[in-house]
């Protein structure tokens, strides 16, 4: 398996070429980081202003990002397991 920096962020596929799904994953990571930052800022503004609704909205954005990241990790783990299984099958063939 490729473990260099480019593949770690999902920009290079096993074959060494950019993959459509991998690029979408990188795009999603950027969007998630933006949403997380927005949530942090919104939470802090809500705290400073004493606006519990704004604060809660910021926390909700951050929680949503956490759920998305957990889903991405699960997908990556399943993909890695499938890759390992395919490699074992290829070795036995």
Buried (B, 14 or more C-beta within 10 A) or exposed (E): EEEEEEBEEBBBBEEEEEBEEBBEBBEBBEEBEEBBEBBBEBBEBBEEEEEEEBBEBBBEBBEBBEEBBEEBEEEEEEEEEEEEEEEEEEEEE
